[in-house]
């Protein structure tokens, strides 16, 4: 009987599909870059922390097929109402401003309604710390850009190339 069960187990394993999805995972300091079905994502806090509590973190969402970066900012619970329109400010100094229209995807997170432009990406490449703000939220989200935005952007593109988006 034991031999029959072992034989059936080997047959079942042999019948499994050999095709597997390509996965990408990279960690640099507190930042990580990984993929899901249609995009590559970079997160500003270690994944072990955001799996437990996604609050107070920033994500860069690279749409593989469109080659564009959208931004998701996770604030604190009840900071927003789902569907609420707001403005997300990533950087402001003097007359230089990187702000994006955004919509709340749930009660703590907003996602930019448009991707970052080349000029906005160029500005962010020179910054080491971002103070992310949203209209109506009384606090900012401090995000350390180590590694630099440019490195994270390159990692997102490498992810997209590996998983077939570029």
N, C-alpha and C positions, 0 to 999 in steps of 0.2 A: 504494500500500500504506500509506504514511504517513497519508494522508487517511482511509483506512478505520479505522486504529487510533485516530486522534484522534477520529473520529466515534463509535466504539464507547466510548471513554473518556467522552465527554460524555454518551452515552446511559446508561452505567453510573452516572455521577454524578447524572443526573436521576432515576434510579429509586431513589435512596437515600431512606430514610424521613425525613420532615421533623420527626418527633417526636423530641425530645431530652429527657433528664432534666434537671431543674432542679438546678443546683449552687450551693452556698453556700460562700464562703471569705472569712474575715476574719482579719486579724492585728492584734494590739494588744500592743506590747512583745514579750515572749517567748511570750505566749499566742496561740493560733490557734483558730478555730472553723470547722468544716467539716461536711459531711454525707456519709452513705452511704445505702444503700437505705431503712433504717427508723429511723435515728436521726441526731441531730446530736451532734457530739463537740467538746469543747474540750480542748486539750492545753497543758501548762505549759512545754514546751520547743519551740523552733522546729522545724517539720516537717523541715527539712533535717538537723537533728541526729538526730531520732528515726527517720528513715528508715534511717539508718546504724546507730544504736544506741538502742533504745527504753528503755534502763535509766535509772533515777533520774528518773522523770517521773510526773506525775499527769494523769489524764484524767477529765473529767466527761462522762458518757454520758447524753444527754437522750433518753429514749424518747418519740418524737414522738406515738405514739398514746395513751400513758398520761400524758404530761406530767409525768414524774418524772425526777429526776436520780440516777443511780447513779454510783459512784466506782470507778475503776481505778487502782491504784498499782503502778508498775513499779519494782521494786527491782533487785537485782543477780542475775546468774545463780546458780542453785542455792540461792536463798534459801528455796524452797518445793518441795514435791512436788505435782504436779498433783492437784487434788481435795482438798488439805489444807484443813481448816477452821481459821480464825484470827479474830482481831479486829483491825480496822483503826482506829487512833486518828488522827483528823485534828486535833484540838485538845483541849488539857486545860490548864485554869488554875483553881486552887482547886477549887471544887465544880462548875465548868462543864466538861462533857466531851462531845465529839462523837466517839463511837465506833460503828462499824458491824460486824456480823458479816460475814465475807468468806470467799471460797473461792478457792484458787489455780487460775487458768486455765491456767497453765503453770509452768515452773520459776523464773520471776522475777516474775510478776504475780499480784495478787489483785484480785478484783472484789467489791464489796459485794453482799450477799445481799438487801438491801432498799434502797429509795431514801432519800434525805435527807428528813427531816420539815421542815415549815415552820419550826419552832423551831430546828432545826439549821442550816438555811439562814440564818436571821436572825442566829444567832451568828457564822457564817462571814463574813457581810457586813461585820463590823467588824474583821476580822483582816487584817493586811498580810503575815504570814508564817505558814505552817503547818509543823509538824514532824510529818510522817506517820510513824506507827510501826505495826509488826505484831508480834504475839506471836512470840517466838522469834528475831526478827531483831535482831542486836546494834547496829544503826545506824538512824538516822532519815533520812527523805527530806525535805530542806528545800525548800519550795515558796513562791516569792514570789508573792503575790496582787496583782500590779500588772498589769493593772487589777484592781479589786476583784472579789470574788466576785459582788456584785450586778450589776456590769457584765457579767461573763461569763455569768451566769444570763440576763440580758436578751438578750445576743447569741445564746445557745442557743435562746431562745424566738423570736427574730426568724428564725433559721435554720429552725426548725420551721414557722413561718408561711409562709415563702417556698417551702419544698419540699412543703407540703401536709399537714403533720402537725397543724396547729391550725386 
